[in-house]
Amino acid sequence: FTDNKVVVNEDGSESVLCSRSDGFGLEMLRRTTNIKLLILSKEKNKVASKRAHKLGIECKLSIENKLEELSAWLAKHKISFSETAFVGNDLNDVECLKECGIGIVVADAHESVIPFADYKLKNRGGNHALRELTDLIIKNYE
């Protein structure tokens, strides 16, 4: 969702930049498919949950073990790992990238994570990478 940069205001509050294009792509994905979406974030700041709420996507914050959390969520929704795509960009995403049916990284993912991905997006995080992905999924959705 972001380029991994954060703006820290003098009062200590944080802000990030998000792509409206990514948001629109996710909205179109929700409207044209029955694909369930989840945001898993190690981030503790509520900015991620605010964005997720606006986009109508379930969000879990402060997640230390993403694989464990994802596994529970998939079981709840009766979805297998083989039916799951996971998008990541850093070391805390490796286990999910390896376990899911398709592991996807953004163009600027940390170099140590790229070998664990099945697909690398052309766009960088926060710079239309999710729109690139949603357009691909919608185009090929059965």
Contacts in CASP RR format, 6 or more apart in sequence:
PFRMAT RR
TARGET T0000
AUTHOR 0000-0000-0000
METHOD contacts of the structure
MODEL  1
FTDNKVVVNEDGSESVLCSRSDGFGLEMLRRTTNIKLLILSKEKNKVASK
RAHKLGIECKLSIENKLEELSAWLAKHKISFSETAFVGNDLNDVECLKEC
GIGIVVADAHESVIPFADYKLKNRGGNHALRELTDLIIKNYE
1 16 0 8 1.000
1 18 0 8 1.000
1 19 0 8 1.000
1 22 0 8 1.000
1 39 0 8 1.000
1 48 0 8 1.000
1 51 0 8 1.000
1 125 0 8 1.000
1 126 0 8 1.000
1 130 0 8 1.000
2 16 0 8 1.000
2 17 0 8 1.000
2 18 0 8 1.000
2 125 0 8 1.000
2 126 0 8 1.000
3 17 0 8 1.000
3 108 0 8 1.000
3 124 0 8 1.000
3 125 0 8 1.000
3 126 0 8 1.000
3 127 0 8 1.000
4 89 0 8 1.000
4 108 0 8 1.000
4 125 0 8 1.000
5 16 0 8 1.000
5 17 0 8 1.000
6 14 0 8 1.000
6 15 0 8 1.000
6 16 0 8 1.000
7 14 0 8 1.000
7 15 0 8 1.000
7 16 0 8 1.000
8 14 0 8 1.000
9 15 0 8 1.000
14 45 0 8 1.000
14 47 0 8 1.000
15 47 0 8 1.000
16 47 0 8 1.000
17 126 0 8 1.000
18 51 0 8 1.000
18 126 0 8 1.000
19 126 0 8 1.000
19 127 0 8 1.000
19 128 0 8 1.000
19 130 0 8 1.000
19 131 0 8 1.000
21 128 0 8 1.000
21 131 0 8 1.000
22 126 0 8 1.000
22 128 0 8 1.000
22 129 0 8 1.000
22 130 0 8 1.000
22 131 0 8 1.000
22 134 0 8 1.000
23 55 0 8 1.000
23 130 0 8 1.000
23 131 0 8 1.000
24 131 0 8 1.000
25 130 0 8 1.000
25 131 0 8 1.000
25 134 0 8 1.000
25 135 0 8 1.000
26 37 0 8 1.000
26 55 0 8 1.000
26 57 0 8 1.000
26 130 0 8 1.000
26 134 0 8 1.000
27 55 0 8 1.000
28 134 0 8 1.000
28 138 0 8 1.000
29 35 0 8 1.000
29 37 0 8 1.000
29 134 0 8 1.000
29 137 0 8 1.000
29 138 0 8 1.000
30 37 0 8 1.000
30 56 0 8 1.000
30 57 0 8 1.000
32 138 0 8 1.000
32 141 0 8 1.000
33 137 0 8 1.000
33 138 0 8 1.000
33 141 0 8 1.000
35 137 0 8 1.000
36 77 0 8 1.000
36 79 0 8 1.000
37 57 0 8 1.000
37 58 0 8 1.000
38 57 0 8 1.000
38 58 0 8 1.000
38 59 0 8 1.000
38 60 0 8 1.000
38 70 0 8 1.000
38 73 0 8 1.000
39 48 0 8 1.000
39 52 0 8 1.000
39 57 0 8 1.000
39 58 0 8 1.000
39 59 0 8 1.000
39 60 0 8 1.000
40 60 0 8 1.000
40 63 0 8 1.000
40 66 0 8 1.000
40 69 0 8 1.000
40 70 0 8 1.000
40 96 0 8 1.000
41 48 0 8 1.000
41 59 0 8 1.000
41 60 0 8 1.000
41 61 0 8 1.000
41 62 0 8 1.000
41 63 0 8 1.000
42 62 0 8 1.000
42 63 0 8 1.000
42 64 0 8 1.000
42 66 0 8 1.000
42 92 0 8 1.000
43 61 0 8 1.000
43 62 0 8 1.000
44 61 0 8 1.000
44 62 0 8 1.000
45 61 0 8 1.000
46 61 0 8 1.000
48 59 0 8 1.000
48 61 0 8 1.000
49 59 0 8 1.000
49 61 0 8 1.000
52 58 0 8 1.000
52 59 0 8 1.000
53 59 0 8 1.000
58 73 0 8 1.000
60 69 0 8 1.000
60 73 0 8 1.000
63 69 0 8 1.000
66 92 0 8 1.000
66 93 0 8 1.000
66 95 0 8 1.000
66 96 0 8 1.000
67 95 0 8 1.000
67 96 0 8 1.000
67 99 0 8 1.000
70 84 0 8 1.000
70 86 0 8 1.000
70 96 0 8 1.000
70 99 0 8 1.000
70 100 0 8 1.000
71 81 0 8 1.000
74 80 0 8 1.000
74 81 0 8 1.000
74 84 0 8 1.000
81 99 0 8 1.000
81 100 0 8 1.000
81 101 0 8 1.000
82 100 0 8 1.000
82 101 0 8 1.000
83 101 0 8 1.000
84 100 0 8 1.000
84 101 0 8 1.000
84 102 0 8 1.000
85 100 0 8 1.000
85 101 0 8 1.000
85 102 0 8 1.000
85 103 0 8 1.000
85 104 0 8 1.000
85 137 0 8 1.000
86 93 0 8 1.000
86 96 0 8 1.000
86 97 0 8 1.000
86 99 0 8 1.000
86 100 0 8 1.000
86 101 0 8 1.000
86 102 0 8 1.000
86 103 0 8 1.000
86 104 0 8 1.000
87 103 0 8 1.000
87 104 0 8 1.000
87 105 0 8 1.000
87 106 0 8 1.000
87 121 0 8 1.000
87 129 0 8 1.000
87 130 0 8 1.000
87 133 0 8 1.000
88 96 0 8 1.000
88 97 0 8 1.000
88 103 0 8 1.000
88 104 0 8 1.000
88 105 0 8 1.000
88 106 0 8 1.000
88 109 0 8 1.000
88 113 0 8 1.000
88 117 0 8 1.000
89 105 0 8 1.000
89 106 0 8 1.000
89 108 0 8 1.000
89 109 0 8 1.000
89 110 0 8 1.000
89 113 0 8 1.000
89 125 0 8 1.000
90 109 0 8 1.000
90 110 0 8 1.000
90 113 0 8 1.000
91 110 0 8 1.000
91 112 0 8 1.000
91 113 0 8 1.000
93 105 0 8 1.000
93 113 0 8 1.000
94 113 0 8 1.000
94 116 0 8 1.000
96 103 0 8 1.000
97 103 0 8 1.000
97 104 0 8 1.000
97 105 0 8 1.000
97 113 0 8 1.000
97 116 0 8 1.000
97 117 0 8 1.000
98 116 0 8 1.000
101 118 0 8 1.000
102 118 0 8 1.000
102 119 0 8 1.000
103 116 0 8 1.000
103 117 0 8 1.000
103 118 0 8 1.000
103 119 0 8 1.000
104 117 0 8 1.000
104 118 0 8 1.000
104 119 0 8 1.000
104 120 0 8 1.000
104 121 0 8 1.000
104 133 0 8 1.000
105 113 0 8 1.000
105 114 0 8 1.000
105 116 0 8 1.000
105 117 0 8 1.000
105 119 0 8 1.000
105 120 0 8 1.000
105 121 0 8 1.000
106 120 0 8 1.000
106 121 0 8 1.000
106 123 0 8 1.000
106 124 0 8 1.000
106 125 0 8 1.000
106 126 0 8 1.000
106 129 0 8 1.000
107 120 0 8 1.000
107 121 0 8 1.000
107 122 0 8 1.000
107 123 0 8 1.000
107 124 0 8 1.000
107 125 0 8 1.000
107 129 0 8 1.000
108 124 0 8 1.000
108 125 0 8 1.000
109 117 0 8 1.000
109 120 0 8 1.000
114 120 0 8 1.000
121 129 0 8 1.000
121 132 0 8 1.000
121 133 0 8 1.000
122 132 0 8 1.000
123 129 0 8 1.000
123 131 0 8 1.000
123 132 0 8 1.000
END
